[in-house]
Amino acid sequence: ETDNRVPKTVRRVCKGEASSRWRTRPNDIRISKAKRVGRNDYIVKLSARNYRGKCEVSGSGHIYQFQTSYANNNANNTVPREALRSCKRRAASKWGIRPDRIRTVRTRRLGRDDYNVKLSSRNYRADCEVSGRGRIYNLSEY
C-alpha cells in the first residue's frame, strides 16, 4: 500500500531512478510499498514489467541505494508454450479438471530441448518432464 505520509519527492525520486535504470516511462512504474525507516529515511518498493526495485532514500530525495531484481514470472518465457500446454492437458485429464484450473508453479530447462514443469491445482501436485514440442516423457504426482 502506498503510504501518504511518504513525501511526494521521495516517491518521485525513486520512480525517476527506476525509470532511467529500466528505460521505462514513470507512468508504467508502480509503487508497491513505501515506508519510513528511521527519522527521515524511506524505503520504496517499485515494480514494472519484470523488474522489481528497492529504493532507499532520504526525505530530501537523496538516494542511498537502489537495487533491482528481475522477477521472471515463474520463468514461463523459457519454456515453449506447447510444452506447458501438453503438461496441463495431461494433468487435467488425469485429475478430471479443466486445464485452465491448473497453475504452473515453476519451470526449468533440463537439456537442450527438455523441460521440467511443476503444476498444481487445489490439492493436486505434479511434476512433468516434457520436450519443447510437447512430448511428455513423464508425469508424476507428488
Wavefront OBJ file of the C-alpha trace (Angstrom):
o trace
v 0.000 0.000 0.000
v 1.263 3.462 -0.776
v 1.608 5.417 2.415
v 0.587 9.045 2.068
v 2.968 10.003 4.850
v 5.776 9.249 2.426
v 6.594 12.589 0.758
v 5.877 13.042 -2.917
v 9.502 13.952 -3.630
v 10.627 10.628 -2.187
v 8.244 8.707 -4.421
v 9.085 10.836 -7.446
v 12.840 10.461 -6.990
v 12.570 6.682 -6.718
v 10.300 6.459 -9.741
v 12.710 8.629 -11.688
v 15.640 6.441 -10.763
v 13.747 3.275 -11.695
v 12.616 4.899 -14.912
v 16.144 5.697 -16.047
v 17.617 2.374 -14.947
v 14.874 0.288 -16.512
v 14.266 2.548 -19.530
v 10.567 2.678 -18.686
v 8.146 5.571 -18.502
v 7.433 6.635 -14.900
v 3.719 6.081 -15.569
v 4.432 2.403 -16.139
v 6.138 2.023 -12.777
v 4.059 1.089 -9.759
v 4.972 1.688 -6.166
v 4.052 -1.452 -4.290
v 5.133 -0.310 -0.850
v 6.571 2.777 0.754
v 7.525 3.198 4.373
v 9.537 5.405 6.661
v 12.585 3.959 8.346
v 14.463 5.922 10.949
v 13.827 9.627 11.376
v 13.823 10.845 7.830
v 14.647 7.940 5.558
v 12.350 5.881 3.414
v 12.226 2.562 1.642
v 10.177 2.439 -1.525
v 9.458 -0.772 -3.416
v 8.617 -0.448 -7.083
v 7.727 -2.710 -9.955
v 7.403 -2.521 -13.714
v 7.200 -5.249 -16.327
v 9.572 -7.882 -14.981
v 11.591 -5.557 -12.788
v 11.338 -5.174 -9.041
v 13.178 -2.381 -7.322
v 14.028 -1.343 -3.784
v 14.899 2.291 -3.285
v 16.451 3.577 -0.069
v 16.193 7.334 0.030
v 16.368 10.328 2.354
v 13.442 12.648 2.948
v 15.218 15.286 0.875
v 15.382 12.908 -2.090
v 18.960 11.637 -1.862
v 19.162 8.005 -2.944
v 21.426 5.867 -0.788
v 20.819 2.639 -2.579
v 18.757 1.280 -5.442
v 18.518 -2.461 -6.003
v 16.933 -4.140 -8.975
v 15.837 -7.732 -9.167
v 14.325 -9.427 -12.137
v 11.027 -11.071 -11.422
v 10.840 -13.517 -14.204
v 7.277 -14.538 -13.509
v 7.736 -18.231 -12.864
v 10.092 -18.241 -15.838
v 7.275 -19.150 -18.173
v 9.013 -17.474 -21.086
v 11.821 -20.048 -21.035
v 9.527 -22.978 -21.703
v 7.776 -23.264 -25.063
v 4.016 -22.802 -24.827
v 3.432 -26.172 -26.456
v 5.304 -27.936 -23.636
v 3.270 -26.188 -20.930
v 0.036 -26.813 -22.760
v 0.553 -30.526 -23.136
v 1.583 -30.924 -19.484
v -1.531 -29.089 -18.376
v -3.715 -31.133 -20.723
v -2.302 -34.406 -19.438
v -2.703 -33.389 -15.787
v -6.197 -32.065 -16.459
v -7.378 -35.329 -17.919
v -5.736 -37.275 -15.087
v -7.360 -35.092 -12.418
v -10.661 -34.607 -14.225
v -10.498 -30.806 -14.296
v -10.073 -28.128 -16.957
v -6.510 -27.196 -17.967
v -7.132 -23.540 -17.108
v -7.685 -24.511 -13.451
v -4.071 -25.676 -13.255
v -1.258 -23.357 -12.172
v 2.313 -23.523 -13.357
v 4.347 -23.442 -10.152
v 7.775 -23.356 -11.704
v 9.539 -24.339 -14.860
v 13.094 -25.099 -15.735
v 15.153 -26.239 -18.631
v 16.759 -29.646 -18.293
v 18.579 -30.288 -21.535
v 18.747 -28.762 -24.962
v 15.049 -29.098 -25.567
v 13.755 -30.787 -22.450
v 11.919 -29.104 -19.618
v 10.581 -29.751 -16.166
v 7.248 -28.196 -15.279
v 5.730 -28.267 -11.808
v 1.946 -27.978 -11.776
v -0.616 -27.601 -9.060
v -4.330 -27.315 -8.621
v -6.048 -27.230 -5.240
v -4.812 -30.465 -3.668
v -3.026 -31.908 -6.707
v 0.673 -31.553 -7.477
v 2.520 -32.908 -10.478
v 5.955 -32.935 -11.996
v 6.032 -33.045 -15.771
v 9.054 -33.810 -17.927
v 8.411 -32.727 -21.464
v 10.076 -31.891 -24.744
v 9.842 -28.430 -26.268
v 7.390 -29.824 -28.813
v 5.119 -31.093 -26.066
v 6.017 -34.779 -25.939
v 5.620 -35.911 -22.343
v 8.281 -38.286 -21.019
v 6.943 -38.495 -17.527
v 4.162 -37.011 -15.416
v 4.405 -37.900 -11.757
v 2.225 -36.750 -8.912
v 3.608 -35.823 -5.522
l 1 2 3 4 5 6 7 8 9 10 11 12 13 14 15 16 17 18 19 20 21 22 23 24 25 26 27 28 29 30 31 32 33 34 35 36 37 38 39 40 41 42 43 44 45 46 47 48 49 50 51 52 53 54 55 56 57 58 59 60 61 62 63 64 65 66 67 68 69 70 71 72 73 74 75 76 77 78 79 80 81 82 83 84 85 86 87 88 89 90 91 92 93 94 95 96 97 98 99 100 101 102 103 104 105 106 107 108 109 110 111 112 113 114 115 116 117 118 119 120 121 122 123 124 125 126 127 128 129 130 131 132 133 134 135 136 137 138 139 140 141 142
